[in-house]
Amino acid sequence: MYAVIATGGKQYKVTQGETLRVEKLTGEEGSTVKLDNVLMVADGDKVQVGSPTLDKATVTAKITAHGRGDKVEIIKFRRRKHSRRQMGHRQSYTEIEVTEIKA
């Protein structure tokens, strides 16, 4: 059984017991979070597709960690113009473990 969820502007295919990193969610480490934005649930040959989401389907997950990703360097450089701009960015994430999928 797997589900397709949308969180943080991205879509993820998740199965029970899977660990994944999503955009930062509010909540303490060890707490549970319900993800209601379920787009599709598949259980063998039985597939339910929402338009755009399924009303009664939820995915329950446990927050295992919060963190920040690797630094991404942004450099704008114009040759022979004495112009250079350098910047860095680290995206925050939440690591979750899927505990239950309800269709």
Protein Blocks (a to p, Z undefined) as FASTA:
>chain_A
ZZdddeehiacdddehiacdddddeddehiacddfbbfbdcehjaccdddfbcfklccdd
ddfbdcdddddddddddehklpacdddddddddddddfbdcZZ
